Amino acid sequence: MLKGKQSWIFENKPVIQSTGVSGGPFEGNGNLAKDFDVLHEDLWMGKTSYEQAHRVLLEEAAQTALQKSGRTAEDIQFLLAGDLINQITPSSFAARDLKIPYFGLFGACSTSMEGLALSSFIVNYNGAKNILTGASSHNAAVEKQFRYPTEYGGQKPPTAQWTVTGAGVALLTENDGTYRNTPYTTAATIGKVMDMGLIDPFNMGGAMAPAAADTIQAHFNDLGVDASHYDLIVTGDLGKIGRDSVMALLKEKGIYTDENKFKDCGLLVYKSDQPVQSGGSGAGCSATVLYGHLLNEMKKGTYKRILVVATGALLSPLTVQQGESIPCIAHAVSIEI
Amino acid sequence: MAKKKKTPQQKQYEQLEKQFETKRPVVKNCIKAFFVGGIICALGQLFSFLYIYFFHFTEQTSGNPTSATIIFLSMLLTGFGIYDRLGQFAGAGSAVPVSGFGNSIISAAIEHRTEGFVLGVGGNIFKLAGSVILFGVFSAFVVALIKTIVLMARGVM
């Protein structure tokens, strides 16, 4: 049901029955290694190209989610997935092998919540019984496309972020009231594209912060709640600079947020001694952290109600070279248990 | 590359965001670049001496084999995945010497190997180094032209 200007309420509370999370070597050495279902020691993952390895990540995450739920691919009506690679080929190629009717999504690093919001909407209105939704990224494949060759010895500034190698997939299903201690989605807010004129592609967090602030504000206005409604508000991949900026922006807008209840997936995923500059990023960042770590914590009882705000920078290497600024977007989904 | 005028709102945000931006440690980076770059150049000087003393090279001709050796070493380090880490540490120190040139070529070649030898390696090997070669050759041409004109004007030639 539409609520306010740009939010949906999911009265039927679609259930996130199971999730699958895969990751690479850097994530295996990271902060949340135990929350990954599949971890690879090699970036190639037994394939001959990074793009193929990228596809493997999504396939494995999807298979894991299916296995955990006891369902097969035939039980799934739709797959909603996306990534950062040109023409989202890793997701589409994985969809070919999974043989599930497919919606390809592109919302850059906000794809995870774009997918979860749309899936919740479809399941809520009986458009499907079961949906798989997820997002993925592969560090080397993304670096190759957006920046320099992986082995190029360029120095990254401290504002840069490290693309997560990983995929997170969730299996969304109708809530028949039999699920206990299983998270479900209750609302979503779709963000609008914001451009604050920043042009530095090595400072995505700073560029994306206004989009996150705008979506959070819209969410609170539409639902008539404030920050205290949630045990945790977690952003997708803002990193250090983005998180500080969004906190300041919210304060400016008169929205009070508790520093301890405002986290960022990009800051959670790696250890502080890993050379990731400002934090993690990429479409797989919010997907792996939410579908792995955060949902596990919810099941343990750490959080009862969270708001996930995935942010995406809608740039391409071409627009950067042509001197265009970086438009950004953020989508929010609230999850309860 | 037309720069769009920023709205007051955008300017205001830019200022807010600036205070949270982690600054590049410029002085520290310069010191690191100075020492790493210096070490690479000292190594080059060593090779240069070796070529003069053990082979029949002179001070003028030892430059080519020295560059080739340094490029070869940087290619090995790139292939083993070490040079990009050195680059993150040293910045300009490992980018400016000829070893950085070698790294930019071989890293692009490795990266695009998956697209085949002709369109992948061949088409992309100079992706980064291409502009160095173009503008390097062009500026050498301009400098040589100026030198020639000056010498002609002074009636030396």
Chai-1 contact restraints between the chains, C-beta under 6 A:
chainA,res_idxA,chainB,res_idxB,connection_type,confidence,min_distance_angstrom,max_distance_angstrom,comment,restraint_id
A,S49,B,T114,contact,1.0,0.0,6.0,A-B,restraint_1
A,K144,B,E111,contact,1.0,0.0,6.0,A-B,restraint_2
A,P149,B,S107,contact,1.0,0.0,6.0,A-B,restraint_3
A,P149,B,A108,contact,1.0,0.0,6.0,A-B,restraint_4
A,P149,B,E111,contact,1.0,0.0,6.0,A-B,restraint_5
A,E151,B,T78,contact,1.0,0.0,6.0,A-B,restraint_6
A,E151,B,D84,contact,1.0,0.0,6.0,A-B,restraint_7
A,E151,B,S107,contact,1.0,0.0,6.0,A-B,restraint_8
A,E151,B,I110,contact,1.0,0.0,6.0,A-B,restraint_9
A,Y152,B,S107,contact,1.0,0.0,6.0,A-B,restraint_10
A,G153,B,Y83,contact,1.0,0.0,6.0,A-B,restraint_11
A,G153,B,D84,contact,1.0,0.0,6.0,A-B,restraint_12
A,G153,B,G87,contact,1.0,0.0,6.0,A-B,restraint_13
A,G153,B,S94,contact,1.0,0.0,6.0,A-B,restraint_14
A,G153,B,N103,contact,1.0,0.0,6.0,A-B,restraint_15
A,G154,B,G87,contact,1.0,0.0,6.0,A-B,restraint_16
A,Q155,B,G87,contact,1.0,0.0,6.0,A-B,restraint_17
A,Q155,B,Q88,contact,1.0,0.0,6.0,A-B,restraint_18
A,Q155,B,G91,contact,1.0,0.0,6.0,A-B,restraint_19
A,P157,B,R24,contact,1.0,0.0,6.0,A-B,restraint_20
A,P158,B,T22,contact,1.0,0.0,6.0,A-B,restraint_21
A,T159,B,E21,contact,1.0,0.0,6.0,A-B,restraint_22
A,T159,B,T22,contact,1.0,0.0,6.0,A-B,restraint_23
A,M196,B,Q10,contact,1.0,0.0,6.0,A-B,restraint_24
A,M196,B,Y13,contact,1.0,0.0,6.0,A-B,restraint_25
A,G197,B,K6,contact,1.0,0.0,6.0,A-B,restraint_26
A,G197,B,Q10,contact,1.0,0.0,6.0,A-B,restraint_27
A,G206,B,E17,contact,1.0,0.0,6.0,A-B,restraint_28
A,P210,B,Y13,contact,1.0,0.0,6.0,A-B,restraint_29
A,I241,B,F20,contact,1.0,0.0,6.0,A-B,restraint_30
A,I241,B,E21,contact,1.0,0.0,6.0,A-B,restraint_31
A,D244,B,F20,contact,1.0,0.0,6.0,A-B,restraint_32
A,S245,B,E17,contact,1.0,0.0,6.0,A-B,restraint_33
A,S245,B,F20,contact,1.0,0.0,6.0,A-B,restraint_34
A,A248,B,L16,contact,1.0,0.0,6.0,A-B,restraint_35
A,G323,B,M1,contact,1.0,0.0,6.0,A-B,restraint_36
